Amino acid sequence: MGKIQQYRLAWLTAFFGVILGVSSCVETVENEILAYSNDFSDLNLAGFENGKLFIWRNDTLAGYYHNEEVAVNLKDLPPHNYLKLSIEILIHDTWDGNPLDSLSGPDYWYMGLDQSETFRTTFSNTPCESTYCLYQSYPNQYFRQNRPKTGAIQTNLPGLCIFGAFQNYTTRYRVEQLIEHTNPDVRVFMGGELKQLNSPDPVCDESWSVASIQVFAIQTNR
């Protein structure tokens, strides 16, 4: 074998050695199992803290909630090093998003696992005009300025209470998170911190409900 051929062979061996080494470090999913799913259609609130149900537009929802926290406790999950959460929520009536005044905001929604909050954001149902707009943080963490209803999966629903006779005052979102987790048991929690000090009935003014929760146990090669 000539010197040029030997050089090319050595270079190719080194090149593919680097590629294979990099590839072996890439984290890949080995197993993904739907460990929990609940759309409340069978009225099942097993494992829930502060669980309550109501019917709205022929759909069974968990709620409705104001400045409350709700959680579901799951046990004996399949082996995993990540959990993927997919939660559909409905944001009802006059959520104001990010305002920093002392009367109407910010209007927070948060979620997390066990004792750790993993996501905090705001939502806004207010009309947005060029001269006045109450921005929200979703789909980002607070404090981020996005237009009202950014990231929604449905926007044309009527309000629940104070704006129950008006369209576009309930907004549906699917909030998804991938979180490192290894324990066989978990507490999935979510809650609202809403402010409407100038309302005689804050719960009617702003509320939220849960349409479904899915928890996937994911095992990677890490």
Secondary structure as GFF3:
##gff-version 3
##sequence-region A 1 222
A	DSSP	alpha_helix	3	25	.	.	.	ID=ss1
A	DSSP	beta_strand	29	38	.	.	.	ID=ss2
A	DSSP	beta_strand	48	49	.	.	.	ID=ss3
A	DSSP	beta_strand	53	56	.	.	.	ID=ss4
A	DSSP	beta_strand	59	65	.	.	.	ID=ss5
A	DSSP	beta_strand	69	74	.	.	.	ID=ss6
A	DSSP	beta_strand	82	93	.	.	.	ID=ss7
A	DSSP	beta_strand	108	113	.	.	.	ID=ss8
A	DSSP	beta_strand	116	122	.	.	.	ID=ss9
A	DSSP	beta_strand	154	157	.	.	.	ID=ss10
A	DSSP	beta_strand	170	180	.	.	.	ID=ss11
A	DSSP	beta_strand	186	193	.	.	.	ID=ss12
A	DSSP	alpha_helix	202	205	.	.	.	ID=ss13
A	DSSP	beta_strand	206	220	.	.	.	ID=ss14
###
